[in-house]
Amino acid sequence: SELEYDSSLSRQVACKHSARTSTVLQAPSRSSFATVGSTEMSTESDGAGPQQRPQAPEPSPVPEGLTNIERVFASGLFADITLPHLTSRRAAQWHTGISQEDRVLVVVRAIRRAGFTTLGEFLAALFANGYTSHQSLVQTVTAFLQGKSKAGTRPVDIIELFWTHKRSQTYLNYFAEPPTFPSLPRHARAPSLRLAPNPDVDKPPSCRNALLDWALGKVLKQVDREADKLREPSLGLISLDEIALAEKQEQIAAAAPALFAVMTTAAVNNTARTRLERSASTRQRPQDSDSEEATDASDIAEESSDDNNNIVFKMRRDPWLAVTCTILVLLSFRYRFATIFPTLIGIFLFMNHSHQSLYRILSRLGISIAYSTVLRKLSLLAADSGRRLRLWGSTLADDPPTFAVLFDNINHMRRVWRKTLGDTDHVQSGTAATLIRLEDVPPGAMRAEQLLENVSKQVRAGLTVDELLEDIDWCHIHGIGVATVLRTWIKYIPALAKHHAATQKLFTTMHAKHPLRLRKTELETLRCSNIDESSTAGTGEVLTDIVVDQLHVIPQWLERSLVFLCGDQLSVDRLRKLKRYTLKTHTPFTRHDWVVPIIQLWHMKWAWQKAIFRLQWSTESGKGVFGLRHDIQLLQREKFNHVKCDFYPAHHILEDRLDALILQSGRLLCEEQSKVSYPAHMKLTDALQKYFEKDGPLGNCSFETLNDLASKCYERYMSTTSHDDALGNTPRDASFYGSEPTVAPEVDPQSADTGGLGDAVLANTVVFMRTTFWYREFCESVAEGDIGRTLEVIKLLRFSFWGAGSTNYGNELLEMACNLLKEFPPDLRTALLNNYLVNPSGVPGHWHELDLLQEHFNFWIKRLFNSKSLDFDSKFLKEAVSLNLRGFNTLRDRLTELFGIGKRSGRHTNASIIADLNALGFHYHSHHILRYRRGRQQPADIHDDRGPDSSSVENDALAEKAVANPIVMRDGIAMLAEFVTATDDM
């Protein structure tokens, strides 16, 4: 080798010079080494500016000429190197005249002359710690290690040269030698090597493999330190205070950059990297607003920005999010208390009633906690919920109640796998309840004195039928009916979309009655119980369980207070009976003076829905029989059970049929207004669009003109007067209805001809449109949070429930009228109306009834009802499920946000019903359903919600009934006749 050749040559030269020179050792001259040191220092400091060096002490005098050591050291350094011919003045610049390879050779020979047998030995000595004697050496090494040299010559650049040098890799059979990583810690080895002895190294690895093994070891130590750092409580990775993964990702990337970088490198593919680089370069490049170069549409579709101006990719699989979750899972293996993520997943699995085998698999992987641990966590959460319930109850010690109690029965069919004589399928019944925080309650509204005084004075005895009729705001009903017609037309006619804002203003401003302040309802679920509240005694037990056992309320706290007890018709009826049965007990608590029964609206709405089907359903079908049953068959929904009347299928049928009838009435009015008729085979929605499009006959129709058309539609087809006119009971005003044929159409021989002069088909249709409009207004006013509009519909149902045969609800609405009109003080009435609806989401348009909220909670209780739960009194359902329902709802809503998934609307996809509307529209148009045909009859009678005719009863009868039974007003046919007769003038 070159170093061995230099060694032999040096020995020969040394022998020759030793004979001629003196044996006295002389110090090296200042010009030979000090100059070299200062030159190297200036080279290493290139780019860092001039540096001040301490002045070296004056060296001792040096004899002239080279010493023996200098001659031995310098001899042979320039062998085989052609030196340039330089003058003595330029001799110091000798290196500029030779190649870099020759200069390196000279340095290597000099290293060997200095006694270093290898480059490694020299580098190890060069970078050894502890040098203090020669400042030039210390400063040179320091400048190099601190990166003060120019680019390409810094330490990291030198390591890169080691890595990329073609001699740094060894080859076996023309293939690079694979790395072996002998320094891997035992816990990081393959399963077969974890318990094996440390491997013996036969030969040192190649430079590249050694560097890779060294770098990996350093990275693993850094990852180890960062993993320990992630346990710090300040990062919030070991607590459930925050569950925002975007924030967790930022914290992990900042606290553990090496760990995050290693895992993201393994997760992010080349496509995502390319998109990220493209987006980053786009953000960094200034955009000219007038530039002709447009942004790629695919980039806009794929990328967006968050509030922090960070790139957010719209990808189904987010690798950065996956890395964050993986680190949280791995952290739970390292630190037993860092179980935030597995706990969330475990509770989520519980919410979705996952099988226990899934818990076993995921808990072994650290993704979830074990099922038994989930139950313990839920018990801890339930204990916290129990403390909150007691806190709600403790407020009654000093203040009136700030909450309402909502309860309902809950049923579950328990099926046995092997039926025996003593064990068969049976229905288990219980009670579920919820506390609702009262909002916007006037001061003193929940005090009992004024209400009890009004009850004792029997002020309800002054309620008369005339007062009930006068309580109806007919102008409001007319106005809201016109607005409903406009809303329907605008919904299906694109040309009228420009009037949407003006129409919406009719609901929110002009016809608004009592809109509720937008808020997010605060609620707390209670423990379920095995008490059957369908009996009066059971209702009393439910009140004791809720108020005394769960809320820990002392009976004396309720002596002068009122509590809203909310439920469906059955629950409210049992509460009234309970108050009547305990009327003569000794204390206000046992007399239940504090109980204010409040009937809820969703079951009332469902009862009215059933009443519509009961009134409109024809017992016969066939040719010439029109009506609700015929239209259901036309829409191919024959499987609908009109007796059971499932809520949502029935709701869609009523909604679709009413929309089609309103659209068809609009078509007839457009024909009348414009004197233009389109072919009968033209689709209903297409014909209406042609009327109102830009070049159509009514293309310039203003909102005032459209409002007049909607008013005419309501008066002709949705009012009580139009129904009487269709029956032929009153003369039809030609100036109002327009020209109509006076010749009776051909009647089916099988039809029951009663000899009437009216049009039974049109009359039945008008009844349907009127009653279904009330139902729709009931639904929409609830969703929009205007309880005043809902109450206006209820005022109509006070009469119509009796006519429809729903006497239970007819009686309850009379009780409600007695409360609102006579007994409740104004502040109590305001408090009730302000809290008649709930909005758990706090989003506009998402108000709903309290009993519907309880039905949702009941659904989740029954869904989580497992085989271990013998009944609703089991600890599993009472603690793990019932008390945590509110938390389940919160987690269900936030978990999608946690993983960057858009929140679901909570509604089903709006299926297009245009084809259904057009099919109904063609039927109505071809059979003239909405045109008056004198003498047209039907084979079956369709009952009117106003009931049969009966003789008038004086208003005093209502007062007598109220006095005779101040709690429950019910008298069958006599009461029905009184209210029905009163409605004849409506």
C-alpha angles and dihedrals in degrees: 000000000000092000091050091049091051090050095056092043091052092052091054094048092047092056092052095049096044091066093054104041137067120262091231111111115227128200115253115264120258092238093057103056110005091060092049091050093051091047093052091047092053090049093052090047094052110135094018096086129241116326130204114236125193114255112256117228117260109271121235116263113283121210114244119260131034120306123224092263093050091049093049092046095047098041114104096005092119098038113142089010121114108222122204121246104255133170120244091259093056096041090105088064094058092121093063092068099055134063125267090248090056091049091051089049091054091051092049091051090048091051088053091048087054090061101259110133096194139024090243091056091050094047091048090053093043094056097037116125124241105054110143107142100077114045093190090061093046093047093047094052092043093052091051096047093046091056096245094138123093122280114285094031100066122112094261089051091052091051089050089053089052089052097046098040110118090226092056093081127065123209133216115198091344092307125108114255108256118237117257102189097214092178096061111130115248094250090057097053130101116277092255092054102042094091097029122105117266109278119254115238109226095187134003114268123247119277093255094049091045091052090049092050091047094048092048091052091052092047091050091052090050091049089050091054092046092049089055089049091056089067091069110118091223090071092057095222095126100049138066095232093108130020100182106129092193090062091043090053091053092048094048093047091051098043098038108026095158093050092045092046094050093050096043090050089058093045107041113080128209094263093057091045091053092050091048093050091047092050093047092050090048091052093048095047112081113241121225111215090211095047117124091217108098128202116258110261091220090061091054091049093049103040138047139163132248128212091279093055091249124147112259117189120210096224130145091224115041110198094193091053090047090052091051092051091045092053090050090051093047091047089060089060091051097043118029094209095053094090101128096120098039089048092055091049092047093052090045090054089050091051090054093048093241121186117261092239087067089056090052093053098043095042090054088053092047093241092113138017119247121275092248089051090051090056091050091049091049090050090054090049090047090053089054090049089051090055090051090052091053088049090055090051094047091063088074091069092077107008138043116265116290096190143060124222117228120189138167139171119265125202133191130182109229109203121194122213095218114032117212135172091270100033120054137141112290140165116251115209130197144141132263123192142186136197116227120199111233117232132197095011114168114236112272093010093124095053113117102212100087095042093049090049092052091049093049091050090052091228089166088074088078093063112115136183090246089056091052090051093047089051090066113094100215093178089057092048090051093047095047090047091055090048090051090053090050092048091052094049093047091048094060104026110071092194089066096053089104089071095055096101093048091049093048089051089061090063098040100040120009099040099025112128112174111349114186123234109259109252142139109256116237113218142162126204119226132215114279119233141200092242116124105224094187089091126065092239090049090053090054090052090050091055092049091048094050102039103033106024102036105025093034091222117171110228092233090063090068099050093104102022138086129221125196109233107196129195147121125292094279094048093048092047090053090049091054091049090048091054090049095047093049096041094113100048120117108247133051090238095054091041087054092229087153093060117100108182111214119188113220128230110228095066088043090053091048090050090053090048090055090047091057092053091045091052097042102038113110117214090211133054136186140086114350094014110118132177143078096327092050092050092049089054090047090055090049093242095127093137090071111118106221092189098052089035103193105217105236099040088048091047092054092048092052092044095049095046094047091049091051092049093048091049092048091050087052090054092053092048091049090052090051094045098045100029086227122123126191123207116284091237091060111107116259097238092044092052093051091048091053091053094054103031119112097271095031126115091261098030093123094048111145124216091253091055091046090050090053090052090050090049090052090049092053094047094047100043112015107041132089091239092058089052092054090047091051090053090055093241091125132030114267112240108230091200089060103036097033126221113337132176114265097197115096114239124240108284124216109251090226092056118106103246107203092179093247120157095214135079111263093188093054092042092053090047092051090051090051094048092047097048094040090050088057089050092050092048088050090055098042096045090053093049092047092048099241103135090176091065089048090052091053089058091047089056088061093045090056085078103027096055088061092049091048092052096250094129096162093060090038088059094045091053089052088053088049090051091051090051098046098038102036119009109033115082113233094256092050090049090051092049090051095049092046090057103035091105135042133213110193092176099046090224122134113254093023100099118129143167124285094235090052088055089053091049089057091051090048089053092056093046091053092044091056092044102121136182093269091062108088092181143338091282092066115120090234094062096034097049113016096039116020099044092046099049092102091052091047090055092049093049092046091055097043099041092073089050088047091063095040094255119141115255115256117244092231090233134099120255112277103245116209110256096179091110090051092050092048092049091052091043092055090050093049092046097046094045095040092234093166097040120090113250111180114227096015107145139181129224092234131046119243110208122230117229089234090071131224123322116270138163120280120264122206120252090242089073091067091053091050091053092049093051094044092053111019094175103041122027109195130135107151118221097007092058091041092052091049094053096039092051089050090055093058088087094051 
